[in-house]
Amino acid sequence: MAFLRVQIEDNTHSDFNLKPGRTSIGRHSDNDVVINNASVSNHHARLNFEQDYFLTDLRSSNGTFINGKKIFHVKLVDGDVINFAGIHATFFE
C-alpha cells in the first residue's frame, strides 16, 4: 500500500496510508492529511489515485515542489520528495 511520510520536526515524521480515490492535503482539519504549519495552505494539494498517483497543487500560497521543482500537476513515482511550503514529505509506493 502506498503512503506519504511527512516530516513533522527534525527527527519526527508521520505516515499516512493512501487509499484509491482522492486524498486532500492541507492545514485545515477537514483534510485527509493535516499538516499543522502556518506556511501550508488550508487546502494545499490533492493526491488522486486511479491507476497511478497524481499530485495537484490547489493554487496554494507557497507552492508545491517535487524533487526541487515547482509543480501544478505531476505523476508521482516511488521515492519522490515533496515540499509543501517548506514541509518535506516522501511518497512511497
Secondary structure, DSSP 8 states (H G I E B T S, - for coil): --EEEEEEETTEEEEEE--SEEEEEESSTTSSEE---TTS-TT-EEEEESSSEEEEE-S-SS-EEETTEEESEEE--TT-EEEETTEEEEEE-
